Amino acid sequence: QVQLVESGGGLVQPGGSLRLSCVASGIVFRTFAMGWYRQTPGAQRELVASITTSGGTNYIDSVKGRFTISRDNAKNMVYLQMNSLKPEDTAVYYCNTAVKAFFSWGQGTQVSVSS
């Protein structure tokens, strides 16, 4: 049974930082490209950042230079370091395989950016 468990969200002021973590179980983690997605109420879930099996990364334009995705295959974990956060980054963040999400979604972690 595949499980994806996200953590690390919270309330932060504009300009602040957060580090999200996701642990995957039930898959051969190192064989999958992984991604961080986010969703706001009434909107489609969007892929924000992805990392290939060899460590290549890709980001949407709005987070380039501010977000960094990384992975630790020994721990089955993927991370998202988010700096210089903006109110428009407010969303529920999820991890899953990338570019296509193959597995059931976890509960996500709420990121709220507000003064």
SEDO-399010 format. One line per 10 residues: number of its first residue (from 0); their letters; for each residue x, y negated, z negated of N, C-alpha, C. Coordinates in pm, 1 decimal, decimal comma. Atoms other than C-alpha are relative to their C-alpha. Layout:
# residues N
NUM> A> X Y Z X Y Z X Y Z; ...
This chain:
# residues 115
0> QVQLVESGGG> 84,8 118,8 0,0 0,0 0,0 0,0 88,5 -123,9 0,0; -79,6 121,2 -12,1 143,4 -332,3 110,0 -54,7 -106,6 -93,5; 38,3 112,5 85,3 141,4 -614,3 -140,6 94,0 -117,0 23,8; -75,0 124,9 -10,7 251,6 -973,5 -94,5 -44,3 -88,5 -115,4; 33,1 78,7 118,2 270,5 -1182,0 -410,4 81,2 -128,5 2,0; -63,1 132,2 -5,5 342,5 -1554,1 -393,2 -2,7 -66,2 -137,1; -6,6 75,0 125,5 445,8 -1779,5 -680,6 82,4 -126,3 20,3; -84,9 118,1 -1,7 607,2 -2112,5 -756,9 -69,2 -130,8 31,5; 71,2 123,1 -30,2 339,9 -2360,8 -661,7 -25,4 -83,1 -124,2; 31,4 87,8 111,5 224,1 -2648,2 -875,2 -35,1 -138,5 47,1
10> LVQPGGSLRL> 29,9 140,1 -28,0 147,7 -3016,6 -896,9 130,3 -78,1 -7,5; -124,1 76,4 -5,5 429,3 -3248,7 -796,8 -28,4 -136,8 59,6; 15,4 134,1 -56,1 463,4 -3617,8 -721,0 62,5 -7,3 138,0; -64,7 19,9 -131,1 544,3 -3737,9 -369,8 150,0 -22,0 -16,9; -145,3 6,0 9,6 915,4 -3700,5 -308,2 60,7 110,4 -83,3; -48,4 -106,7 85,4 941,9 -3408,2 -545,9 31,3 127,7 76,6; -41,6 -126,9 -58,9 1053,9 -3051,5 -485,1 -68,8 116,9 -69,5; 47,2 -127,5 52,9 921,5 -2700,6 -533,3 70,5 112,0 75,3; -53,5 -118,3 -65,9 1058,5 -2356,3 -458,5 -102,0 111,1 -12,9; 95,7 -109,3 -2,5 810,0 -2091,5 -355,1 73,0 132,5 18,4
20> SCVASGIVFR> -55,8 -134,7 -12,0 882,7 -1720,6 -386,6 -109,5 96,4 42,2; 93,1 -105,6 -40,0 719,4 -1416,8 -232,4 72,7 133,4 -9,2; -56,6 -134,8 6,4 787,4 -1055,7 -317,8 -91,4 94,5 75,9; 74,0 -95,1 -81,9 682,0 -782,7 -77,3 27,1 141,6 -47,7; -17,1 -140,4 34,8 622,3 -421,6 -165,8 -78,3 85,8 99,2; 70,5 -91,9 -88,7 518,2 -120,5 38,8 41,7 -10,6 145,0; -48,4 11,3 -137,3 711,8 -221,6 351,3 151,4 10,2 0,6; -145,6 3,8 -17,1 1064,0 -182,8 484,4 32,5 -144,8 34,4; -2,3 145,0 -10,5 1116,8 -551,4 425,2 101,7 -49,3 102,2; -109,2 53,1 -82,6 1443,7 -593,8 612,2 -29,6 12,3 149,6
30> TFAMGWYRQT> 31,1 -20,5 -141,9 1282,1 -483,5 938,4 -102,3 -98,7 53,8; 103,5 93,3 -41,8 1026,3 -764,7 947,5 48,4 -144,6 -3,4; -8,3 144,8 10,0 1050,7 -1129,2 1039,6 -109,5 -45,1 -96,1; 94,7 47,1 101,6 877,6 -1320,1 761,3 -28,8 -147,4 18,1; 36,6 139,5 -13,4 699,2 -1648,3 740,3 -77,8 -51,6 -118,7; 86,2 70,0 95,5 535,2 -1899,6 512,8 -108,5 -72,5 79,0; 116,7 61,5 -60,9 188,2 -2013,8 609,5 -65,2 -91,1 -104,7; 77,4 80,3 94,3 -35,5 -2277,9 458,4 -138,4 -26,5 57,0; 138,7 22,3 -39,4 -404,1 -2350,9 461,2 -62,6 -102,8 -92,0; 79,1 97,0 74,8 -618,8 -2643,6 356,3 -147,0 30,5 25,3
40> PGAQRELVAS> 141,6 -30,7 -15,8 -997,1 -2626,4 309,1 -52,8 -43,3 136,5; 61,5 30,3 -127,7 -1179,6 -2608,9 640,4 93,7 4,7 118,9; -97,9 -1,3 -108,1 -861,2 -2571,6 843,8 51,7 140,6 23,3; -62,7 -127,3 -31,1 -689,7 -2283,4 1016,1 130,5 14,2 -78,3; -128,8 -26,9 62,1 -398,8 -2119,0 841,1 108,5 -21,7 104,8; -105,9 27,2 -96,7 -76,6 -2239,5 1005,0 133,8 53,3 -50,3; -135,1 -46,8 31,7 270,6 -2093,5 1018,1 91,4 -121,3 -14,1; -82,3 116,6 29,4 504,6 -2346,1 859,7 147,5 26,7 28,2; -141,2 -34,8 -14,6 839,4 -2167,5 863,9 11,1 150,7 14,9; -21,2 -143,4 -18,3 971,0 -1830,6 972,9 149,2 30,9 -1,2
50> ITTSGGTNYI> -139,1 -44,8 3,0 1289,3 -1629,6 936,5 6,3 140,0 60,0; -12,5 -127,7 -67,8 1400,2 -1343,5 1155,7 74,3 100,9 -89,6; -71,3 -102,7 75,3 1554,7 -1018,2 1039,0 148,6 -33,4 -13,8; -142,2 36,2 3,5 1898,0 -1164,1 1115,8 24,9 -137,5 -62,5; -15,6 125,7 71,6 1831,9 -1490,8 935,7 -23,1 -125,7 81,0; 34,6 116,7 -78,3 1736,8 -1719,2 1221,2 -128,8 -62,4 -50,7; 115,7 68,4 57,3 1487,0 -1982,9 1113,3 -68,3 -90,1 101,3; 77,0 89,6 -85,1 1215,3 -2190,1 1273,2 -100,1 -72,4 -87,8; 89,8 83,6 80,8 998,3 -2472,4 1138,0 -91,1 -80,4 90,5; 82,2 95,7 -71,9 707,6 -2681,6 1247,7 63,7 -138,2 -18,8
60> DSVKGRFTIS> -67,6 130,1 -0,8 808,2 -3039,8 1323,5 -20,0 -77,7 -129,7; 32,0 83,8 116,0 637,8 -3190,5 1020,2 80,1 36,2 -125,5; -76,3 -39,1 119,1 858,7 -2999,3 774,2 149,4 12,5 28,2; -142,5 -11,6 -34,1 1190,0 -2993,4 960,4 82,0 -100,8 -79,7; -85,1 86,1 80,2 1467,6 -3132,6 745,3 -42,8 -11,3 -144,6; 49,2 7,7 138,0 1257,3 -3101,9 429,8 -15,8 139,0 -62,0; 24,5 -135,9 48,7 1176,5 -2729,0 398,6 111,0 93,1 48,3; -97,8 -101,4 -36,4 1419,7 -2437,2 400,7 -52,5 137,8 -39,5; 41,8 -136,9 26,7 1316,5 -2074,8 433,0 123,6 88,9 -10,9; -111,2 -94,4 16,0 1546,5 -1796,9 314,8 -56,5 134,8 -44,7
70> RDNAKNMVYL> 45,5 -132,7 39,1 1528,1 -1428,3 234,7 110,6 74,8 -72,0; -92,1 -89,2 68,8 1690,5 -1170,1 9,5 -50,7 141,2 22,5; 48,9 -133,0 -35,3 1649,9 -826,5 162,3 19,4 100,8 -114,1; -23,2 -91,3 111,5 1793,0 -654,6 -146,6 -112,3 -6,9 -102,5; 108,4 19,4 96,3 1506,7 -796,5 -353,3 -137,2 -1,2 65,6; 128,4 5,6 -72,7 1235,4 -784,5 -84,6 -69,8 -134,7 -21,0; 58,0 131,1 28,9 1185,9 -1156,6 -130,1 29,3 -99,7 111,2; -16,1 112,3 -89,9 1136,7 -1461,0 86,9 -33,7 -126,3 -79,6; 12,4 124,0 76,1 1165,0 -1817,5 -41,3 -30,1 -117,0 93,5; 17,6 125,0 -72,4 1058,5 -2163,4 68,1 37,7 -113,8 -94,3
80> QMNSLKPEDT> -42,4 117,6 74,2 1251,4 -2456,1 -72,2 -62,4 -122,1 66,8; 71,6 114,7 -55,0 1039,0 -2768,0 -26,8 48,4 -125,6 -71,1; -50,1 126,7 53,1 1197,2 -3108,4 -74,5 -75,2 -116,5 63,4; 64,3 121,5 -52,9 1070,1 -3462,2 -19,4 -146,3 25,1 32,9; 138,6 -38,3 -24,0 715,7 -3338,4 -54,2 -88,2 -121,2 21,9; 94,9 104,5 -35,2 433,3 -3545,9 89,5 -140,5 46,6 -34,8; 138,1 -40,1 28,4 62,0 -3551,8 7,4 -58,0 94,0 105,9; 53,0 -85,9 -105,8 -7,8 -3389,4 343,4 55,2 142,7 -5,9; -46,9 -136,8 21,5 188,4 -3082,9 228,0 -91,4 77,5 -95,5; 93,2 -65,2 90,9 -91,5 -3009,8 -17,9 -77,5 109,4 72,1
90> AVYYCNTAVK> 64,2 -115,5 -63,4 -226,6 -2663,6 64,2 22,2 121,9 -88,9; -33,8 -130,2 56,2 -237,5 -2303,4 -45,7 101,8 63,6 94,4; -108,0 -57,6 -78,1 83,2 -2136,5 70,8 0,8 151,7 -15,6; -1,2 -145,5 -5,5 104,1 -1771,8 172,8 123,9 48,3 74,6; -103,3 -63,1 -81,8 374,9 -1540,0 297,4 -61,8 119,3 72,8; 40,9 -116,2 -77,5 334,2 -1269,5 558,1 104,3 19,5 108,4; -90,9 -18,4 -112,1 512,5 -1128,9 857,8 -22,2 -112,4 101,7; 7,0 107,7 -99,6 582,7 -1369,7 1140,7 48,0 55,6 134,7; 91,3 110,0 -19,1 490,3 -1480,0 1395,4 -144,5 46,7 -21,4; 132,3 -55,0 22,7 192,6 -1251,7 1368,6 -6,0 57,3 -141,5
100> AFFSWGQGTQ> 18,1 -51,1 135,6 62,1 -1173,6 1021,8 -61,2 138,8 6,5; 45,4 -137,7 -14,1 36,0 -797,0 1010,6 -77,8 50,3 -120,2; 50,9 -58,9 122,4 -65,9 -743,2 651,5 -107,8 -86,7 -63,6; 102,6 74,1 72,9 -349,5 -843,7 421,4 65,6 -114,0 -77,9; -53,0 117,1 68,1 -302,9 -1183,9 264,9 1,0 20,5 -151,5; -2,0 4,2 145,0 -198,7 -1223,4 -95,7 -90,6 -111,5 -49,7; 86,6 102,7 59,0 -360,9 -1469,3 -332,1 48,2 -140,7 31,5; -55,3 130,7 -31,0 -134,0 -1752,5 -223,8 40,5 -75,0 -125,4; -38,8 86,6 111,1 9,9 -2027,2 -439,5 -31,5 -144,3 38,9; 47,8 134,5 -28,8 -136,8 -2375,5 -462,0 113,0 -100,4 -17,5
110> VSVSS> -93,3 112,6 8,0 88,4 -2671,0 -387,4 -82,2 -127,8 12,3; 72,3 126,5 0,3 -54,4 -3011,2 -473,9 100,6 -113,0 -16,6; -92,7 113,0 3,1 135,9 -3331,3 -400,1 -82,1 -127,0 -18,4; 83,2 115,7 31,9 -15,0 -3634,5 -565,3 67,6 -82,0 -108,3; -50,8 87,6 105,6 80,4 -3934,9 -773,2 -107,2 -23,7 -106,4
